[in-house]
Each structure stands twice: as structure tokens, then as C-alpha cells.
Amino acid sequence: MVPFALTLFLGVPALATAQQVWQGAAVVQPEAALREWQHSHILYLGETHDSSADHDAQLAILQAVHRCGRPLAIALEMIQRPYQAALDAYIAGEITEMELLAQTEYAQRWGFPWSLYAPMFRFAKEHRIPLIALNTPTEITRQVARSGLQSLEHGNLHYIPPLEEIDLSNTRYCDRLAKIFRTAHEGRSHSVNIEFFYQAQVLWDETMAAAIADYHQQHPERLIVVLAGRGHLYYGDGIPQRVQRRLSSQPLHQAIILLNPTTAETADPTIADWFWQHPP
């Protein structure tokens, strides 16, 4: 991971100047950040799903790295893996945007306003940038949340990694998710207990990590930009370390960028590699 934490401001089409460097970090200009990212294999853009500012930042970053000339791919938490063919058809111009929404069951399976994500999809289509479906099918995560990983049968293993690859050993991650379960999900989620809640979350992370690692192995020349919720990225515990584990036999440069961070996030510079504040 990149050993910097800073605030950057990016304008379209030109880069503006970094306004603030967070505690313990070196001063890095936006142009230097872009040069650093161009040497990465995977960039994670940690979003809050309903934040228009975060999605504005994602589009700006995508435009900036695309202008640098590196071939890109965009990996999407908001599209589930069974619908990869619809993404391919959309990029190829074979289906319309409305057909894409229908074929991916976007409203039922993700549900956040399409207007937040549409600019990234349209940008990808304009420039023929491949889109990668990352997420576990809803039916599988809900089953695990209700009954645990061991309840899965052969018929619902097609879109997830083998169960022996699901690593539940990260106690720090488990403790953090336990707090979330107790304060926000207990009694309101599909999980009956923290164990199954944790298993469902890890399955989600492992499925996305497997899709990213597989694509990188097939297309090592492309910079993969991952659009995912920030909770899947904190400290690398969710997705990044699981991608690293799968690709441990080769050099891998990943960078986690938290978009429009909160005060609590910036108080801990180890939570991510970069902090990005998009201009209002």
C-alpha cells in the first residue's frame, strides 16, 4: 500500500493543488499522486453509497487516470456476478442503459439511485472500458446471514469462491463488524447472530476479491479501479488483503483511497493509503 495520507482536490479536466496534508503524512501534489497510482495494479475508491460527493470524486479520478493513458477496468460492488454478460453487452453497445438496469436487476439488488452511478457507467461505455461485476448474489448472502456458510449447497456455489478459501481468521475485522452488528443490524438484518453476520460479510469480501484477482491475472496490463463501500476497505481487512492473498506469488501494488473522509477516519491514518476530499 502507498504510505501517504492526504487530501487532494481534483478538477475536471485539470488537476488543482492539494490543500491539506493530514498528520504524519508527507506533502504530495495531486500530479504526484496520479503518477503513483499509474504504477498501481488496483485502486480502491471507498464510497458512501448515497453520497453524491463521493460519486463525483470517483468520476473525477476515473477521468484523470484515463487521461494518463493507462488501460483501465472498473470493478463494481453494485453489480452482482451473474450479470457480467449484461455489463459486457452494454460496453459493446448491444443493449441500452435501460436494458442494462433491467438485465442486472439493479433496482432490486442494489437500489441506490441510478443517477449517482450513471455517469461512471456512461464514461466507461464512451471509452470502451471493461466493467467487472463483483458482488455475491443477494440470495446467497441472505442465506449465509440466516444459516451460515455450512448451509450452502452445491447449487449456490457457482458465483462464490470455494468454501475452503473463505478466511474467517481476522479477529480485528470480526470485532469491528460485531460492533456494527450490535449498534446497527441486530434485530434488523437477515442474520440471527454475529457469527452468521460475520460469515456473510466475509463471503461478500471474498467473492469480490476473487473476481478482482481473477481479472488481474487475465489482464495484468490494466489498472483496475474498484468502486466499493468504504467498510470493505478499512485497513485492507475486507477486500484488499484477500486480493493480496490470492496473488501472493507476484508483485502487487494496491492503493486504498477514502473519499471525503470523516474526522474519525482521518484521525487514524492507517485506515487507508490516501484521503481524498472532493471540492464542493
ROKETOR-450059 format. One record per atom (N, C-alpha, C): residue in one letter; x, y negated, z negated. Coordinates in steps of 0.1 Angstrom, whole numbers, plus 2048, in hexadecimal, padded with zeros to 3 digits. Example, Ala and Ser with C-alpha at 12.3 -4.5 7.8 and 13.67 -1.06 7.14 Angstrom:
# ROKETOR-450059
a8848397B2/a87B82D7B2/a8848217B2/s8808167B9/s88980B7B9/s8818007B1/
This chain:
# ROKETOR-450059
m80880C800/m800800800/m8097F3800/v8037E9805/v80B7DC806/v80C7D57F9/p8177D17F4/p8197CC7E6/p8167BD7E5/f80B7B97EB/f8077AB7E9/f7F97AA7E5/a7F579F7DE/a7E779C7DB/a7E678D7DD/l7DD7897E6/l7DC77B7E9/l7CF7777EF/t7CC76A7F0/t7C07657F6/t7C4760804/l7BD76480E/l7BF75F81B/l7B3759821/f7B574F82A/f7A9749831/f7AC74B83F/l7A2750846/l7A3753854/l79874C85C/g79C744866/g79273E86E/g79274587C/v788743883/v786749890/v78673E89B/p78F73E8A4/p7987488A7/p7A67478A1/a7A973B89A/a7B6739895/a7B773C886/l7C3740882/l7C6743874/l7C873686D/a7C2734861/a7C5729858/a7D072D84E/t7D2724845/t7DD72683B/t7D872C82E/a7E0735828/a7DC73B81B/a7DB730811/q7D1730809/q7CE725800/q7D37287F1/q7D37357EE/q7D77397E0/q7DD7467E0/v7E77487D8/v7EE7557D5/v7EA7597C7/w7E67657C6/w7E276A7B8/w7EE76D7B0/q7EC76E7A3/q7F7770799/q7FF77C79D/g80C77B79B/g81578679E/g8177897AC/a8137817B5/a8147847C4/a81D77A7CA/a82377E7D5/a82C7757DD/a82376D7E6/v8287617EA/v8217597F4/v82275F802/v817762808/v817768815/v80D76081E/q81275B829/q809754833/q80075E83A/p7F475A83F/p7EB763846/p7F276A852/e7FA762859/e801768865/e80A774860/a810772855/a81977D850/a81078984B/a805786846/a7FC791842/a7F879984F/l7F4792859/l7F0799865/l7FC7A186B/r80879C86A/r8137A486F/r8157B0867/e8137AF85A/e8147BA851/e8097C5854/w7FD7C0857/w7F27C985A/w7F47D0867/q7FB7CA870/q7FD7D087D/q8067DC87C/h80E7DD871/h8167E986F/h80F7F4867/s8027F1863/s7FB7FB85C/s7F4805865/h7F181085F/h7E981A866/h7DA818863/i7D7814857/i7C9813852/i7C780784A/l7BD7FE84D/l7BA7F3845/l7AC7F583F/y7AA7F3832/y79D7F582C/y7987E7828/l78C7E382D/l7867D682A/l77A7D9821/g77D7D6814/g7737DA809/g7697CF808/e75C7D380B/e7517CA80B/e7477CD800/t73F7C27FD/t7327C47F6/t7287C4801/h7207CF802/h7187D280E/h70E7C6812/d7097BF808/d6FF7B580C/d7057A780C/s7137A680D/s71979980D/s71C79481B/s71578A81F/s71878482D/s72677F82E/a72C77A823/a739775823/a743780825/d74178B81F/d74A797821/d74979B830/h73E79B836/h73D7A0844/h74279584E/d74178984A/d74877F852/d757781852/a75C784846/a76B786844/a76F79384D/q76779D84C/q76A7A9854/q76B7A6863/l76179E868/l76279B876/l76E793879/a771789871/a77D780873/a78A789873/i78B79286A/i79779A869/i7987A3876/l78D7A9879/l78D7B1885/l7917A9892/q78C79D893/q78F79589E/q79E79289E/a7A478F892/a7B278B891/a7BB797895/v7B87A388F/v7C17AE892/v7C07B28A1/h7B47B18A6/h7B27B48B4/h7BA7AB8BD/r7BA79E8BA/r7C27948C2/r7D17978C2/c7D679E8B7/c7E47A28B6/c7E87AD8C0/g7DE7B38C6/g7E07BD8D1/g7E17CB8CD/r7E07CF8C0/r7E17DD8BC/r7D47E38BF/p7D47EF8C5/p7C87F78C7/p7C17FA8B9/l7B47F88B9/l7AC7F98AD/l7A28058AD/a79E8098A2/a7928118A0/a78B80C893/i77E80C893/i777807887/i76F812881/a772815874/a76C82086D/a76181A863/l755821863/l74981B85E/l743824853/e74381F846/e73C82583C/e72D82683F/m72881C845/m71981B847/m713824851/i71B82C858/i716835862/i71A84385E/q71184C85D/q71385A858/q719863864/r72086D860/r72887486A/r72087B875/p714880872/p70D88687D/p70987D889/y70C870887/y707867892/y71386189A/q71E86889A/q72A8638A1/q7278628B0/a71F86B8B5/a71C86A8C4/a71485E8C7/a70C8598BF/a70584C8C1/a70F8408C2/l7198408B9/l7238368B9/l72A8368C6/d72E8428CA/d7368438D7/d72D83E8E3/a7218428E3/a71883E8EE/a71682F8EE/y7158298E2/y71481A8E1/y7208138E7/i72C8178E3/i7388118E7/i73A8138F6/a73581E8FC/a73682190A/a72B819912/g72281290B/g71880B912/g70C814917/e70B820911/e701829916/e6F482790E/i6F4821902/i6E881E8FB/i6E88108F6/t6DD80A8F3/t6DC7FD8EE/t6DE7FC8DF/e6DE7F08DA/e6E07EE8CC/e6D47F48C4/m6C87F18CA/m6BC7F78C3/m6BC8068C3/e6C080C8CE/e6C181A8CF/e6CC8208C5/l6D78188C3/l6E181C8B9/l6DA81D8AC/l6D38128A8/l6CD81289B/l6C381E899/a6BC8218A3/a6B282C8A2/a6B98398A1/q6C483B8AA/q6CA8488AA/q6D384B89E/t6D8840897/t6E084288B/t6D784287E/e6CA83F880/e6C183E875/e6C683486B/y6CB829870/y6D281F868/y6C981A85D/a6BD816860/a6B4810856/a6B181A84A/q6B082784D/q6AD830843/q6B983483B/r6C5835842/r6D083B83C/r6DA830836/w6D982483A/w6E1819834/w6D880E82F/g6D1807838/g6C67FF833/g6CA7F0830/f6D77ED82F/f6DB7DF82D/f6D87D883B/p6D57CB83A/p6D17C4847/p6DA7C6852/w6D57CA85D/w6DE7CC869/w6E57C086D/s6DF7B486B/s6E57A886F/s6F27A6868/l6F57AC85D/l7027AB856/l70D7B285E/y7097BD864/y7137C686B/y7137C587A/a7097BF880/a7087BF88E/a7137B8895/p7197AD890/p7247A6897/p7307AF898/m7337B888E/m73E7C1890/m73C7CC89A/f7307D189B/f72C7DB8A5/f72D7D58B3/r7287C88B4/r7287C28C1/r7367BF8C6/f73E7BB8BC/f74D7B88BF/f7537C58C4/a7517D08BD/a7577DD8C1/a7527E18CF/k7457DF8D2/k7407E28DF/k7467DA8EA/e7487CD8E7/e74D7C48F1/e75B7C88F5/h7637CC8EB/h7717CF8ED/h7747DE8EE/r7697E68EF/r76B7F58F0/r7737FB8E5/i7717F68D9/i7787FB8CD/i7718078C8/p7778138C6/p77081E8C1/p76B81C8B3/l75F8218B1/l7588218A3/l75882F89E/i75B830891/i75C83D88A/i75283E87F/a749848880/a73F84B876/a74685286A/l74484D85E/l74C852853/l743859848/n737856847/n73085983A/n72A86783A/t72886C82E/t72287982C/t71387782E/p70C881834/p6FE880836/p6F787F829/t6ED876828/t6E587381C/t6E087F815/e6DB88981D/e6D5895817/e6DF89D80F/i6EC89C813/i6F68A480C/i6FA89D7FF/t6FD890800/t7018897F4/t6F58897E9/r6E98897EE/r6DE8897E4/r6DD8977DE/q6E08A17E5/q6DF8AF7E0/q6EA8B17D5/v6F68AC7D9/v7028AD7CF/v6FE8A47C3/a6F98997C4/a6F58907B9/a6EB8977B0/r6E289F7B6/r6D88A67AE/r6DD8B37A8/s6E58BB7B0/s6E88C97AC/s6F78CC7AC/g7008C37B0/g70E8C67B0/g7138CC7BD/l7208CB7BF/l7278D07CB/l7248DF7CD/q7238E77C2/q7218F57C4/q7148F97C9/s70B8EF7CA/s6FD8F27CF/s6FD8F27DF/l7088ED7E5/l7088EC7F3/l70A8FA7F9/e7038FC804/e70490980B/e70A907819/h70C911820/h71491182D/h70D907837/g700906837/g6F98FE841/g6FC8EF83F/n7008EA833/n7028DC831/n7118D982F/l71A8E1834/l7288DE832/l72E8D983F/h7278D7849/h72C8D4857/h7338C6857/y72D8BD850/y7328AF851/y73A8AA845/i73E8B483D/i7468B0831/i7538B9831/p75D8B582A/p7698BD829/p7668CA822/p76F8D4824/p76D8E081C/p76D8DD80D/l7658E4805/l7638E17F7/l7708E27EF/e77A8EB7F4/e7878EC7ED/e78F8DF7EF/e78B8D67F8/e7938CA7FA/e78D8BE7F2/i7828C17EB/i77C8B67E3/i7838B57D5/d78B8AA7D4/d7948A97C8/d78D8A07BE/l7898A77B3/l7828A07A8/l78B89D79C/s79889D79E/s7A289C793/s7A588E78E/n7A0884795/n7A4876791/n79C871785/t7A287277A/t79A86F76E/t79786076D/r7A1858772/r79E849772/r79284677A/y79184C786/y78584978E/y77884F788/c77985A782/c76E86077B/c769857770/d772852768/d76E84975D/d76883C762/r76D83776D/r76782B772/r75982D778/l75783877E/l74A83C783/l74083F778/a74684576D/a73D848762/a73783B75C/k73F83075C/k73A823757/k72F81E760/i73181F76D/i72781B777/i71B823775/f71C830774/f710839772/f708835766/r70F83275B/r70882F74F/r70182174F/t707818756/t70280A756/t6F8807761/a6FA80E76D/a6F280A778/a6EA81677E/h6EE82277C/h6E782D784/h6E083777B/e6E383876E/e6DD842766/e6CE840765/g6C684A769/g6B8849769/g6B2843776/r6BB83E77F/r6B683878B/r6BD83E797/s6C6847796/s6CD84D7A1/s6C785B7A3/h6CC8627AE/h6C98707B0/h6D08797A7/s6DA8757A0/s6E287D797/s6DB88078A/v6DC88C785/v6D788E777/v6E188D76D/n6EE88C770/n6F988A767/n70588476E/i70F880766/i71A87976B/i723883773/e723890770/e72B899777/e72789A786/f71A89B788/f71589C796/f71688F79D/f714884795/f71687779B/f7248757A0/y72E879798/y73C87879C/y73F8817A8/q73988D7A8/q73C8967B3/q7368907C0/a72B88A7BF/a7258847CB/a72D8797D0/q7328707C7/q73A8657CB/q74886A7D2/v74E8747CC/v75A8797D1/v7588807DF/l74D8877E0/l74A88D7ED/l7498827F8/w7428777F4/w74186C7FD/w74F867801/d7588657F8/d7658607FA/d76D86A803/e76C8777FF/e774881806/e76F883815/t762882817/t75D882825/t76287782D/m76286B828/m76785F82F/m776861831/a77D865827/a78C867828/a78F871833/a78887C834/a78B88683D/a78888184C/a77E87984E/a77B87485B/a78686A85F/i78B862856/i795858859/i7A285F85C/a7A6869854/a7B2871856/a7B2878863/d7A687E866/d7A5886873/d7A787C87F/y7A187187E/y7A2867889/y7B186288B/h7B785F880/h7C585B880/h7CE865887/q7CC872883/q7D487C889/q7D287E898/q7C687B89D/q7C387C8AB/q7C786F8B2/h7C78648AC/h7CA8578B2/h7D484F8AA/p7E08538A8/p7E984D89F/p7ED83F8A3/e7EB83C8B0/e7EE82E8B5/e7E58248B1/r7D98278AC/r7CE81D8A9/r7CF81989B/l7CD80C898/l7CB80788B/l7BD809887/i7BA81187D/i7AD814878/i7A980986E/v79E802871/v7997F8867/v78C7FE861/v78C800854/v78180784D/v7787FC846/l76B7FD84A/l7627F4843/l75A7FD839/a75D7FA82C/a757802821/a7557FA815/g74D7FF80C/g74A7F87FF/g7577F87F7/r7587ED7F0/r7657EB7E8/r7667F67DD/g75C7FB7D8/g75D8067CE/g7648127D2/h7638147DF/h76A8207E5/h77981E7E7/l77E8117E4/l78C80D7E7/l79480A7DA/y78D8067CF/y7958017C4/y7A080B7C0/y7AC8057BF/y7B880C7BA/y7BB8187C4/g7B48187CF/g7B78237D9/g7B08307D5/d7A98307CA/d7A483D7C4/d7998447CD/g79183C7D4/g7868427DB/g78B8487E8/i78C83F7F2/i790844800/i79F845802/p7A783A800/p7B5839805/p7BE844800/q7BD8487F3/q7C68527EE/q7C28607F3/r7B68627F7/r7B186E7FD/r7B586F80C/v7B6864812/v7BC864820/v7CB86781F/q7D2861815/q7E0863813/q7E3872811/r7DB878808/r7DD886805/r7DC88F812/r7D288B81B/r7D1893827/r7DC891831/l7E2886830/l7ED88283A/l7FA881833/s7FC889829/s809887821/s81588C828/s814893833/s81F89883A/s82588E844/q81F882845/q82387884E/q82386A848/p82C86184C/p82C853847/p81E84D849/l81984683F/l80B840840/l80C833839/h80882883F/h80781B83A/h7F8817839/q7F381682D/q7E581182B/q7E5804824/a7DB7FC826/a7D97F081E/a7CB7EE81A/i7C87EA80E/i7BB7E8809/i7B97D9807/i7AF7D380E/i7AC7C580D/i79E7C3807/l79D7BD7FB/l7907BA7F5/l78C7AC7FA/l7807AC7FF/l77A7A0805/l7737977FA/n77678A7FA/n76F7817F1/n76F7877E3/p77A7897DD/p77B7907D0/p7757887C4/t77078F7BA/t76B7897AE/t7777867A5/t77477E79B/t77E77B791/t78478778A/a77B791787/a77F79D781/a7887A578A/e7867A5797/e78E7AD7A0/e79C7A67A1/t79C7997A3/t7A97937A4/t7B1793797/a7AB79578C/a7B279677F/a7BB7A277E/d7B87AC787/d7C07B8787/d7C67BA795/p7D27B5798/p7D87B57A5/p7DB7C37AA/t7DA7CD7A2/t7DD7DB7A6/t7D07E17AC/i7C57DA7AC/i7B87E07B1/i7B87E17C0/a7C07D97C7/a7C17D97D5/a7CE7D47DA/d7D17D47E7/d7DE7CF7EC/d7DC7C07F0/w7D17BC7F4/w7CE7AE7F8/w7C17AA7F3/f7BF79D7F0/f7B27977EE/f7B078C7F9/w7A478C7FF/w7A178380A/w79577B806/q79776E806/q78B765804/q78875E811/h77C761816/h77775B822/h77274D820/p775744828/p770736826/p761735827/p75B72D81E/p74C72C81E/p74772682B/
